[in-house]
């Protein structure tokens, strides 16, 4: 009974490797040096698939993968349907924040009943945050280069992931509100958890032990 693990390239992938190692799993090839999307591991019945970060919950929900590692941001936008989320892995930590041009009067714009044009791919997170503040938002959905939106006048503000803040600073943007802290979660397909419990449970337990949650 084979196991498929969905990961996304970059920070989540790199920071998941030690957790996989704790479960006795090592990926056989370096994804950075390959165009492949499916990678074998040292265990013949375990493979890793690489997908977009926002697609990890989708692959796990619909059975394209048995388990995966997904940022809380992607999980909130996805809705988390059909997913068992046993562990906060405390990796790939960052935050979702609001940022504006340095010369934009954000305080005045977010008075009760104000209206803002927001560029973001995190529309669910942004809508809920501004609804709680009583601010109306017009949403412009973007998938990348978010920083351009305020600079070109397309939006008043952006809602985006922030790690060091250096990209914002380089583009003359300032972080004005922190919406939430983000880390990555282990997500498991609920049907797989029942059908493949003997194979999945040791992996989940090894991850828990590696982050000190056993």
C-alpha positions, 0 to 999 in steps of 0.5 A: 500500500503506497503512500504519497506525500505532497510538498511545495518547493522552497522553504516548506520543502527544505524545512520538512526534510528533517521531519521526513528523516525522523520518519526514516524517509529521504527523498532520492533526488534533489528537486532543484536539479530536476524537472520531475514532479514525482520523486521516489524515496529510500522507501519503495512504498513512499513517494513525494509529489511537488505541487504549488503551495496553494494546491497541497490541500487540494491534492490531499483532500481529493486523494492525489496525496495521502498527506502533505505539508501546507501553510496555514494561509493556504489552508484558510483559503482552501477551507480545510474541507476533508482534511485531518490536521493533526500537527502544527509543525512550526516550520516555514514561519512568517506572518500575513500583514497589510502593507501600503506605500510609505506616503499612504495615510492608512489610519485615515483609510481604515476608519469605521465605514471606510473603503479600501482597494486591496490586492492579495491572493489571500482574499478570505483572510483579507475579507474577514480581517477588514470586515471585523474592522468595519472597513469595506474592501474591493478585492483585486486578486493577484498571484504574484508581485503583489508589491506592484499594486500600490506602486502603480495605483491599482490598489491602496494596500496589499495583504501578503505573507511577510518574512523579513520585510526586506521586499516591502522595504525595497519597494518603498512599502511599509507593514502597517498591520499584522493579521496573523502568524503563519506556520505549516501544518501536517494535513492528512486525507481522512479516507487514507487515515482509515485505509492506510492507518498502519502505514501513516500513523508511524509517519505522523508519530515521527513528525510529532516526536521531531517537533517535541509533541509526542 
